[in-house]
Amino acid sequence: MLYKDFQNIKLSALGLGCMRLPVIDGDDARIDEAAAAEMVDYAMAHGINYYDTAWGYHDGNSELVIGRSLKRYPRETFYLATKFPGYDVQNFGKTKEIFEEQLKKLQVEYFDFYLFHNVCEMNIR
């Protein structure tokens, strides 16, 4: 695996995006958790240390499944990014509530990267 130096961390050049995990019967909300866990195991075994998910992926279930999959690894062995749902202005008054819920869903005490998701003039008026 190639790694890039980024602010005193060695980040894998390839990360695992969790927007399109394997699903059951074509239902985007029903993640095949065993297959997703196998993907995480494969990624970890091959040196991938960056995982990217978001509040809305898989109808909110990506964070849950990825949290359970990564929970099996020491927290210091991976870097985790998730995103605040900035595409909906109604969420702006719930930033702390959403952030805390994401920590619980992902079963971590902190995020390495926290991003605003899909903020553009079409979504915020």
C-alpha positions in Angstrom: 0.0 0.0 0.0 1.2 3.5 -0.8 0.8 6.0 2.0 0.8 9.8 1.9 2.0 12.0 4.7 -0.9 14.3 5.8 -0.5 16.5 8.9 1.7 14.0 10.7 -0.3 10.9 9.8 0.4 8.2 7.2 -2.9 8.0 5.2 -3.3 5.2 2.7 -3.5 6.5 -0.8 -6.5 4.3 -1.3 -9.5 4.5 1.0 -12.7 2.6 1.4 -15.7 4.6 0.5 -18.9 3.4 2.2 -21.6 4.9 0.0 -22.2 1.8 -2.1 -21.8 -1.2 0.1 -23.3 -4.6 -0.9 -27.0 -4.7 -0.3 -29.7 -7.4 0.0 -32.3 -7.8 -2.8 -31.3 -4.5 -4.3 -32.6 -2.5 -1.3 -30.1 0.3 -0.6 -31.2 0.5 3.0 -30.5 -3.3 3.7 -26.7 -3.7 3.7 -25.3 -7.2 3.5 -23.4 -6.8 6.7 -21.3 -10.0 6.4 -20.1 -9.0 2.9 -19.4 -5.4 4.1 -17.4 -6.8 7.1 -15.5 -9.0 4.7 -14.6 -5.9 2.6 -13.4 -4.1 5.7 -11.3 -7.1 6.7 -9.8 -7.3 3.2 -9.0 -3.6 3.2 -7.4 -3.7 6.6 -5.4 -6.8 5.7 -4.1 -4.9 2.7 -3.1 -1.7 4.4 -6.1 0.5 3.8 -6.5 2.8 6.8 -8.9 5.4 5.6 -12.7 4.8 5.7 -15.3 7.3 4.5 -19.0 7.2 5.3 -21.8 9.7 5.8 -25.1 10.3 7.6 -27.3 9.6 4.6 -25.5 6.7 3.0 -27.7 3.6 2.7 -30.6 5.4 4.4 -28.5 6.0 7.5 -27.2 2.4 7.8 -23.7 2.8 6.4 -22.5 4.4 9.7 -24.0 1.5 11.7 -22.5 -1.3 9.6 -19.1 0.4 9.3 -19.0 1.1 13.0 -19.6 -2.5 13.8 -17.1 -3.7 11.2 -14.3 -1.3 12.4 -15.1 -1.9 16.1 -13.1 -5.2 15.8 -9.9 -3.2 15.1 -7.9 -1.0 17.5 -9.0 2.6 16.9 -5.5 3.8 16.3 -5.2 1.5 13.2 -7.6 3.4 11.0 -8.7 7.0 10.1 -12.4 7.7 9.9 -14.3 10.3 8.0 -18.0 11.0 8.1 -20.1 13.9 7.0 -22.7 16.3 8.4 -25.8 16.3 6.2 -25.4 19.9 5.0 -27.6 19.3 2.1 -30.7 19.9 4.3 -30.9 23.3 6.0 -33.3 21.9 8.6 -30.3 20.0 10.0 -28.3 23.2 10.8 -30.1 23.6 14.2 -29.3 20.0 15.0 -25.5 19.9 14.5 -24.5 18.7 18.0 -27.4 16.2 18.1 -26.4 14.7 14.7 -22.7 14.7 15.6 -23.3 12.8 18.8 -25.6 10.3 17.1 -22.9 9.7 14.5 -20.3 9.0 17.2 -22.7 6.4 18.7 -23.5 4.8 15.3 -19.9 4.5 14.4 -19.0 3.4 18.0 -16.0 5.7 18.2 -15.0 8.6 20.5 -13.8 10.8 17.7 -13.7 11.3 14.0 -10.4 12.0 12.2 -12.2 14.0 9.5 -15.6 15.6 9.7 -17.0 17.1 6.5 -20.0 19.1 5.4 -21.8 17.0 2.8 -23.0 18.3 -0.5 -23.3 21.9 0.4 -24.2 24.0 -2.6 -26.4 26.9 -3.6 -29.2 24.6 -4.8 -29.5 23.1 -1.3 -29.1 26.2 0.9 -31.3 29.2 0.2 
